[in-house]
């Protein structure tokens, strides 16, 4: 699970990637007014002609090709970025249009669809990996590499788990706040606890200290690295005299141990 984009155009977004948009469109198609008009779920797709804005073809933006620079995207002047035509936007569910839903954050959508388990389950995994702030319809082109990686991880979490999957993540904590690192560790623990294997390439000490087994490569970086310095549990690596990782890991483990003792009232 790498940090490559989940899509390379504004049409790709969070909701479509985690397969939450299909059930959402079905809900709108089941509303009384949609049935009276004969609208099917496809009417609420911005990739299909009929319900989408014809001017921007459901993109919400228009692309301006530049001769010697990267293409520029500007908001569609017909739909004002809403992606759909006026007839489609007349259909509402709980007072919200399909465009309103796409503009909701994951956290807002979780509350809005709290009574629909098929949608809530997919959104909850996004929230669990620390992505409660991104919008459902947020274009893939605006997501960072770390956000794209966590969206992929949440998609895996939403699948029916076999307990036989090997996950490999390359520095998933890059750019994350320490609170989000804790959320990520909780998610990874869930994967491991049901029998899966997770391999991380990582430098974050919180992650390293939480690992079951460490393979420390070095002794230096770049051309002077690449050799196995030590393997073992965090405690074993922290006691290795030639490991730079072990040196800092030892301090980390000592601090964690002191905090645990202070919380339980035990004095060293």
Backbone torsions as a table, in degrees:
resi	resn	phi	psi	omega
1	UNK	NA	102.2	-174.4
2	UNK	-102.0	-171.6	-177.1
3	UNK	-102.0	18.9	176.8
4	UNK	-69.3	153.8	-176.6
5	UNK	-60.5	149.8	175.3
6	UNK	-80.5	-6.7	177.7
7	UNK	-177.5	158.2	-174.9
8	UNK	-115.0	8.8	177.1
9	UNK	-131.3	160.8	178.7
10	UNK	-61.4	-14.8	179.4
11	UNK	-72.4	-26.9	178.7
12	UNK	-80.5	131.8	-179.9
13	UNK	-146.6	177.6	-175.3
14	UNK	-61.6	-48.5	-175.3
15	UNK	-61.8	-40.5	-179.6
16	UNK	-70.7	-35.9	-176.8
17	UNK	-66.8	-38.5	-178.3
18	UNK	-92.6	10.6	176.8
19	UNK	61.1	34.7	176.0
20	UNK	-95.1	-19.1	-174.1
21	UNK	-74.0	-31.6	178.0
22	UNK	-59.0	-54.9	177.4
23	UNK	-60.4	-33.3	178.5
24	UNK	-65.5	-43.1	179.1
25	UNK	-64.7	-35.5	178.6
26	UNK	-64.7	-37.3	178.4
27	UNK	-63.0	-44.6	179.2
28	UNK	-65.1	-36.2	-179.9
29	UNK	-68.8	-20.6	-178.8
30	UNK	-90.6	-4.8	178.0
31	UNK	-66.6	155.2	-175.0
32	UNK	-58.6	-46.1	-177.1
33	UNK	-67.0	-36.1	179.1
34	UNK	-65.3	-39.4	178.5
35	UNK	-68.5	-37.3	177.4
36	UNK	-62.5	-36.1	-179.4
37	UNK	-84.4	-7.9	-179.8
38	UNK	77.2	23.2	-178.8
39	UNK	-78.2	136.4	174.8
40	UNK	-104.2	170.8	179.4
41	UNK	-53.2	-32.8	-179.8
42	UNK	-61.9	-23.8	178.5
43	UNK	-61.2	-28.9	-175.3
44	UNK	-99.4	15.0	173.6
45	UNK	-95.4	133.8	178.5
46	UNK	-84.5	4.6	177.7
47	UNK	-102.9	-1.2	-176.5
48	UNK	-121.6	134.4	178.3
49	UNK	-65.0	146.4	179.3
50	UNK	126.9	-60.4	-179.3
51	UNK	-101.6	-17.5	-177.4
52	UNK	-83.0	167.7	175.1
53	UNK	-70.8	125.8	-178.4
54	UNK	-72.3	-27.1	-175.8
55	UNK	-67.2	-45.5	-179.7
56	UNK	-105.9	2.5	-179.1
57	UNK	56.9	38.3	174.4
58	UNK	81.9	4.5	-178.8
59	UNK	-80.0	-26.1	-175.9
60	UNK	81.3	-13.5	178.8
61	UNK	-138.2	162.5	174.8
62	UNK	-119.7	142.3	-178.5
63	UNK	-93.2	130.7	175.4
64	UNK	-108.4	115.6	-178.5
65	UNK	-77.1	130.4	178.7
66	UNK	-106.5	141.8	-175.9
67	UNK	-65.4	-50.4	-173.8
68	UNK	-121.0	7.2	179.5
69	UNK	-124.9	172.4	177.3
70	UNK	-65.9	148.1	179.2
71	UNK	-59.1	148.9	-179.6
72	UNK	-112.8	136.8	177.7
73	UNK	-108.0	130.3	178.2
74	UNK	-123.1	150.7	-178.8
75	UNK	-61.1	136.0	179.5
76	UNK	-63.3	129.2	-178.1
77	UNK	-79.8	-10.0	-180.0
78	UNK	-85.3	-52.9	-177.3
79	UNK	-99.8	-3.2	-179.7
80	UNK	58.8	33.7	176.8
81	UNK	87.1	2.7	-176.1
82	UNK	-83.8	-11.4	173.9
83	UNK	78.5	-24.2	-172.4
84	UNK	-115.5	160.8	176.6
85	UNK	-82.0	170.5	-173.7
86	UNK	-62.6	-36.5	-179.1
87	UNK	-62.3	-42.1	179.9
88	UNK	-67.6	-37.0	-177.9
89	UNK	-74.5	-6.9	174.9
90	UNK	-76.8	-17.6	179.4
91	UNK	-85.1	126.1	-179.8
92	UNK	-128.0	152.4	173.2
93	UNK	-126.7	119.5	-176.4
94	UNK	53.7	37.0	175.8
95	UNK	82.2	5.3	-177.9
96	UNK	-118.6	140.7	174.4
97	UNK	-84.0	170.1	177.9
98	UNK	-62.8	-33.0	177.4
99	UNK	-68.0	-39.3	177.3
100	UNK	-60.3	-41.3	-179.1
101	UNK	-64.4	-42.3	179.3
102	UNK	-64.3	-24.5	179.2
103	UNK	-88.7	-2.7	177.2
104	UNK	-73.9	148.3	170.1
105	UNK	-76.2	164.6	177.9
106	UNK	-58.0	-41.4	-179.2
107	UNK	-64.1	-41.9	178.4
108	UNK	-66.7	-41.1	-179.0
109	UNK	-67.6	-32.6	177.2
110	UNK	-59.2	-42.4	178.6
111	UNK	-71.6	-39.3	-177.4
112	UNK	-65.5	-38.7	-177.9
113	UNK	-106.9	27.4	-175.1
114	UNK	-62.1	-21.3	-178.9
115	UNK	-96.1	6.0	-179.1
116	UNK	-121.3	98.8	-170.4
117	UNK	-62.6	-34.6	-177.1
118	UNK	-63.7	-30.3	178.1
119	UNK	-90.5	-42.6	-177.1
120	UNK	-58.6	-40.0	-177.8
121	UNK	-61.8	-42.2	-179.8
122	UNK	-68.9	-39.1	-179.8
123	UNK	-71.7	-33.0	-178.7
124	UNK	-64.2	-35.9	178.6
125	UNK	-67.3	-34.9	175.0
126	UNK	-64.6	-42.0	179.3
127	UNK	-64.8	-38.6	-177.2
128	UNK	-65.7	-28.2	179.2
129	UNK	-92.7	13.6	174.2
130	UNK	84.9	24.4	-178.0
131	UNK	-112.7	30.8	-179.4
132	UNK	-66.0	-14.5	-175.8
133	UNK	-91.5	-16.1	-177.1
134	UNK	-79.9	153.8	-178.7
135	UNK	-86.1	148.5	-178.9
136	UNK	-58.9	-40.9	-177.7
137	UNK	-95.9	15.9	-178.0
138	UNK	-63.5	123.3	-177.5
139	UNK	-59.7	142.5	180.0
140	UNK	-59.3	-27.9	-177.4
141	UNK	-69.3	-13.8	-179.2
142	UNK	-101.2	0.4	-177.7
143	UNK	-90.7	143.0	176.3
144	UNK	-76.1	168.7	178.5
145	UNK	-62.0	-39.7	179.0
146	UNK	-66.1	-38.4	178.0
147	UNK	-66.6	-42.0	178.3
148	UNK	-61.3	-40.9	-180.0
149	UNK	-63.5	-41.6	-179.3
150	UNK	-72.6	-29.8	174.2
151	UNK	-64.6	-41.4	176.9
152	UNK	-62.5	-41.1	179.2
153	UNK	-64.5	-41.5	179.5
154	UNK	-64.9	-34.4	177.3
155	UNK	-63.6	-38.2	177.1
156	UNK	-66.4	-40.0	-179.5
157	UNK	-63.9	-31.3	-177.4
158	UNK	-77.5	-14.8	-179.4
159	UNK	-75.6	160.1	174.9
160	UNK	-68.7	120.8	-171.3
161	UNK	-83.3	131.9	176.8
162	UNK	-96.6	-17.3	-177.1
163	UNK	74.1	15.4	-177.9
164	UNK	-128.8	28.6	-175.4
165	UNK	-105.8	139.7	174.5
166	UNK	-103.2	118.8	179.0
167	UNK	-106.1	132.1	176.4
168	UNK	-121.7	120.7	-178.7
169	UNK	-122.0	132.5	-179.1
170	UNK	-99.9	105.3	178.6
171	UNK	46.9	60.6	-177.6
172	UNK	-68.3	-14.1	-178.1
173	UNK	-91.4	0.8	-178.4
174	UNK	-55.8	122.4	177.5
175	UNK	80.4	3.2	-177.2
176	UNK	-88.5	143.5	170.4
177	UNK	-68.4	152.2	-176.4
178	UNK	-59.8	-29.7	178.1
179	UNK	-67.5	-36.4	178.1
180	UNK	-73.5	-29.3	175.5
181	UNK	-62.4	-40.5	178.2
182	UNK	-63.0	-40.3	178.0
183	UNK	-63.4	-42.4	179.9
184	UNK	-63.1	-42.7	179.1
185	UNK	-62.0	-38.2	178.1
186	UNK	-62.3	-41.1	179.4
187	UNK	-66.6	-43.8	179.5
188	UNK	-64.2	-36.7	176.2
189	UNK	-61.8	-38.4	178.0
190	UNK	-60.9	-41.8	179.3
191	UNK	-63.5	-43.1	-178.3
192	UNK	-69.8	-38.8	-175.6
193	UNK	-65.1	-20.1	177.9
194	UNK	-100.2	12.6	172.0
195	UNK	105.5	-3.6	179.0
196	UNK	-79.2	165.4	176.7
197	UNK	-114.7	133.1	-179.8
198	UNK	-121.3	122.6	175.8
199	UNK	-111.6	126.5	-178.9
200	UNK	-118.2	135.2	166.4
201	UNK	-97.7	111.2	-167.1
202	UNK	-152.8	151.4	175.8
203	UNK	-117.1	-8.1	-177.6
204	UNK	-70.8	123.5	-175.6
205	UNK	-65.7	-31.8	177.2
206	UNK	-61.9	-41.0	179.5
207	UNK	-70.3	-45.3	-179.1
208	UNK	-60.7	-43.0	-179.0
209	UNK	-66.3	-23.1	-178.7
210	UNK	-90.5	-3.7	-175.5
211	UNK	-75.7	154.1	174.0
212	UNK	-80.4	-33.8	-175.9
213	UNK	-148.1	138.1	-177.1
214	UNK	-121.0	137.5	169.3
215	UNK	-115.8	107.4	-176.0
216	UNK	-94.0	117.8	179.6
217	UNK	-100.4	145.3	-178.9
218	UNK	173.8	-144.9	6.5
219	UNK	-78.3	-22.0	178.7
220	UNK	-111.1	-169.5	176.0
221	UNK	-100.4	169.9	176.0
222	UNK	61.1	-133.5	-176.7
223	UNK	-64.3	-23.5	-178.4
224	UNK	-93.5	12.5	179.7
225	UNK	-120.6	-158.8	176.9
226	UNK	92.3	-4.4	178.4
227	UNK	-98.8	149.6	177.1
228	UNK	-77.7	116.1	179.9
229	UNK	-84.7	-46.7	-178.9
230	UNK	-162.0	149.7	172.7
231	UNK	-128.5	150.7	178.1
232	UNK	153.1	-170.2	176.9
233	UNK	-72.8	165.4	177.2
234	UNK	-53.9	-39.2	180.0
235	UNK	-66.0	-41.3	179.9
236	UNK	-66.6	-42.4	179.8
237	UNK	-65.7	-37.7	-178.0
238	UNK	-66.0	-20.4	-179.0
239	UNK	-97.4	2.9	-179.8
240	UNK	-83.0	123.8	-171.7
241	UNK	-71.6	-21.9	-176.5
242	UNK	-97.6	0.1	-175.5
243	UNK	-96.6	119.1	174.5
244	UNK	-64.3	-39.7	177.6
245	UNK	-60.3	-43.6	-179.3
246	UNK	-60.2	-36.8	-179.4
247	UNK	-60.7	-48.6	-178.3
248	UNK	-78.0	-29.4	178.2
249	UNK	-67.2	-35.3	179.2
250	UNK	-60.9	-44.6	178.1
251	UNK	-63.3	-40.5	179.8
252	UNK	-62.4	-44.7	-178.7
253	UNK	-67.5	-36.9	178.7
254	UNK	-65.3	-41.0	178.1
255	UNK	-64.3	-44.0	-179.9
256	UNK	-62.7	-39.5	179.5
257	UNK	-66.5	-40.1	178.8
258	UNK	-63.6	-41.4	179.2
259	UNK	-63.7	-42.9	179.8
260	UNK	-62.6	-40.6	-179.5
261	UNK	-66.9	-39.7	-179.6
262	UNK	-66.0	-32.9	179.6
263	UNK	-72.1	-30.1	-178.8
264	UNK	-95.4	-0.2	178.0
265	UNK	79.9	14.4	-179.8
266	UNK	-92.8	131.3	178.9
267	UNK	-103.8	140.2	179.8
268	UNK	-74.1	NA	NA
